[in-house]
C-alpha cells in the first residue's frame, strides 16, 4: 500500500479516507435514478427500450440525458436485447 501511495503521491490517511466515503452527489443521484428505472422495468414486466424508459422518466418530471438512462439500464440489466 505504501508503494502505491508514494507512486500516486497521496497520503495513506487520504487513501483510507477515500475508501470509506459513500460516493459523491452524482453517484447518489445515479442510485436514485437507477431505482426508478428498476421500478419502471418491474412495472412493465418486460425489458425496456431506451425510448420507453426515458419517456416515462420525463413524464415523472425527471430530466436526464438518454446516454445516462442507457448506462443505468445497462448496469441494471433492464434494457431490451
trRosetta pair geometry for C-beta under 8 A, 3 or more apart (Angstrom, degrees):
i j d omega theta_ij theta_ji phi_ij phi_ji
1 4 5.9 -58 -154 37 36 108
1 5 6.3 34 152 -19 69 107
1 12 6.7 76 136 -125 112 106
1 15 7.4 172 -176 103 105 155
2 5 5.7 -55 -148 37 32 112
2 6 6.4 30 154 -16 66 105
2 12 6.8 -28 -102 -77 66 124
3 6 5.9 -59 -151 38 29 107
3 7 6.0 31 152 -24 66 110
4 7 5.3 -52 -141 36 32 116
4 8 6.2 3 167 5 68 109
4 15 7.9 100 104 -117 107 156
5 8 6.6 -69 -140 52 24 89
5 9 8.0 104 163 -78 53 3
5 10 5.3 -100 -149 75 74 75
5 11 6.7 16 -172 -176 124 12
5 12 5.1 -39 -98 -74 167 69
5 15 5.7 -99 -99 -27 105 143
6 9 7.3 21 -173 -78 31 44
10 14 5.1 -122 178 85 95 125
10 15 5.4 109 119 -59 124 92
11 14 4.2 94 59 5 89 106
11 15 6.9 -151 93 -8 48 82
12 15 5.5 -51 -149 33 35 113
12 16 6.4 28 156 -13 68 105
13 16 6.0 -56 -146 41 32 105
13 17 6.2 36 152 -22 65 106
14 17 5.6 -53 -145 35 31 113
14 18 6.4 36 153 -23 64 104
15 18 5.6 -55 -153 32 31 114
15 19 6.7 35 149 -24 63 102
16 19 5.4 -44 -149 28 39 117
16 20 6.8 27 157 -12 65 105
17 20 6.2 -65 -154 40 32 103
17 21 6.9 47 149 -40 65 97
18 21 5.9 -42 -155 7 35 117
22 27 7.9 -170 134 93 67 132
22 28 7.7 49 125 -71 106 102
23 26 7.9 -106 160 68 101 68
23 27 3.4 -71 160 71 133 153
23 28 6.4 159 97 -43 109 74
24 27 5.3 106 54 9 62 99
24 28 7.3 -120 110 -1 38 90
25 28 5.7 -57 -149 38 35 110
25 29 6.2 35 153 -19 68 106
26 29 5.7 -56 -148 38 30 111
26 30 6.3 34 151 -22 64 105
27 30 5.5 -51 -147 35 32 114
27 31 6.5 36 152 -22 64 101
28 31 5.6 -50 -151 31 34 113
28 32 6.6 31 152 -15 64 104
29 32 5.7 -55 -149 38 34 110
29 33 6.1 29 155 -14 68 110
30 33 5.8 -57 -140 44 30 108
30 34 5.8 35 157 -24 65 110
30 68 7.9 -126 -109 -170 89 104
30 72 6.4 -165 -161 -95 86 114
31 34 5.7 -53 -143 37 26 114
31 35 6.5 30 155 -22 61 103
32 35 5.8 -52 -152 30 30 112
32 36 6.9 29 150 -16 62 103
33 36 5.6 -52 -154 34 36 112
33 37 6.4 38 148 -20 67 103
33 57 7.7 33 -152 -131 94 136
33 62 6.9 141 -119 -171 95 142
33 64 6.4 54 -134 -36 148 165
33 68 7.5 -6 130 144 159 113
33 69 7.9 -110 163 -99 122 65
33 72 5.9 -90 112 -107 104 170
34 37 5.5 -51 -147 35 35 113
34 38 6.4 37 153 -19 66 102
34 72 4.7 -142 -93 -163 82 115
34 75 7.0 -54 -122 83 129 121
34 76 5.7 153 -164 -47 102 137
35 38 5.7 -51 -148 36 33 112
35 39 6.5 37 150 -21 63 103
36 39 5.6 -52 -151 34 34 113
36 40 6.4 34 151 -18 66 103
36 57 6.7 95 126 -107 132 96
36 60 7.2 -164 -167 89 136 164
36 62 6.9 138 114 -48 167 164
37 40 5.7 -52 -149 37 33 112
37 41 6.2 36 150 -21 65 106
37 48 7.6 -127 -171 37 88 161
37 53 5.9 30 -135 -159 93 125
37 57 7.6 -16 -82 -69 77 121
37 69 7.0 160 -97 -152 129 78
37 72 5.4 145 3 123 161 118
37 73 5.9 -129 -180 -82 141 71
37 76 6.3 136 100 50 119 150
37 78 5.7 162 148 61 104 168
38 41 5.4 -53 -146 37 32 115
38 42 6.2 33 154 -20 65 105
38 76 5.7 -108 -76 174 96 149
38 78 6.4 -131 -96 -76 54 137
39 42 5.7 -54 -146 37 30 110
39 43 6.3 30 155 -19 64 107
40 43 5.8 -55 -147 37 30 111
40 44 6.4 27 155 -21 64 108
40 48 6.6 50 117 -88 105 146
40 53 5.9 125 107 -126 146 77
40 56 5.1 136 -133 101 136 153
40 57 7.5 -69 -49 -56 156 78
40 78 7.9 73 78 -177 90 142
41 44 5.9 -58 -149 33 28 109
41 47 7.5 -9 -146 -134 102 34
41 48 5.2 -92 -100 -25 82 118
41 53 7.6 2 -64 -99 82 113
41 73 7.8 146 -70 -132 127 88
41 76 7.5 -170 1 119 159 121
41 78 4.1 -98 -86 -143 149 114
42 45 7.6 35 175 -67 34 46
44 48 6.0 117 40 -81 161 86
44 52 7.4 76 -104 142 152 139
47 78 6.8 151 -146 172 65 42
47 79 6.2 17 -174 125 106 25
47 80 4.2 132 123 -93 118 57
47 81 6.6 51 116 -15 175 71
48 52 5.3 -140 -163 79 86 116
48 53 4.5 73 156 -54 140 106
48 73 6.3 -113 75 -137 117 129
48 78 5.3 7 26 151 113 93
48 79 6.3 -62 70 -112 77 37
48 80 6.3 -119 89 -34 29 87
49 52 4.6 89 58 5 84 105
49 53 7.1 -162 85 -5 42 87
49 79 7.7 63 -118 -157 27 69
49 80 4.8 -10 -82 1 65 137
50 53 5.9 -62 -149 40 30 108
50 54 6.0 23 160 -14 68 112
50 66 6.2 65 165 -167 121 99
50 69 6.3 120 -155 108 84 113
50 70 5.2 -3 -117 -88 126 90
50 73 6.7 -146 -98 24 73 160
50 79 6.9 10 -60 -130 78 103
50 80 7.9 -105 -18 26 65 101
51 54 6.0 -59 -142 42 27 107
51 55 6.0 29 158 -24 64 111
52 55 5.8 -56 -145 35 26 111
52 56 6.4 24 158 -17 63 106
53 56 6.0 -56 -149 35 29 108
53 57 6.5 27 154 -16 64 108
53 69 5.5 162 111 176 116 123
53 73 5.9 177 20 -79 176 131
53 78 7.2 96 -90 125 144 123
54 57 5.7 -56 -149 38 32 112
54 58 6.4 34 153 -21 66 104
54 64 7.9 -128 -131 76 87 84
54 66 5.4 -18 -91 -108 154 78
54 69 4.9 174 -81 50 89 174
55 58 5.8 -54 -150 34 31 111
55 59 6.5 34 151 -20 63 104
56 59 5.6 -52 -152 34 34 114
56 60 6.6 28 151 -14 64 107
57 60 5.6 -60 -151 40 34 109
57 62 4.2 -70 178 69 91 118
57 64 6.7 -46 140 36 146 104
57 69 6.6 -147 11 -103 154 129
58 61 7.7 62 -178 -64 33 13
58 62 6.8 -95 -79 63 29 66
58 63 7.3 59 -114 -94 72 55
64 68 4.8 -93 165 75 112 136
64 69 6.1 131 101 -49 113 89
65 68 4.7 99 61 3 84 100
65 69 7.1 -149 98 -1 47 85
66 69 5.6 -55 -149 40 36 112
66 70 6.1 40 152 -23 69 106
67 70 5.6 -52 -146 36 30 114
67 71 6.4 32 154 -21 64 104
68 71 5.8 -51 -148 34 31 111
68 72 6.4 25 156 -13 65 107
69 72 6.0 -60 -147 41 30 107
69 73 6.1 31 154 -21 66 108
70 73 5.7 -55 -145 37 29 111
70 74 6.2 29 155 -20 64 107
70 79 7.3 49 -150 -96 65 135
71 74 5.7 -56 -149 36 29 111
71 75 6.3 29 154 -19 64 107
72 75 5.6 -51 -144 36 33 113
72 76 6.3 8 162 1 65 113
72 78 8.0 -8 122 37 72 127
73 76 6.3 -75 -147 51 26 94
73 78 4.5 -102 -151 71 75 99
73 79 4.3 95 140 -62 114 93
74 77 7.6 28 -171 -73 29 35
74 79 5.7 0 -79 -10 58 138
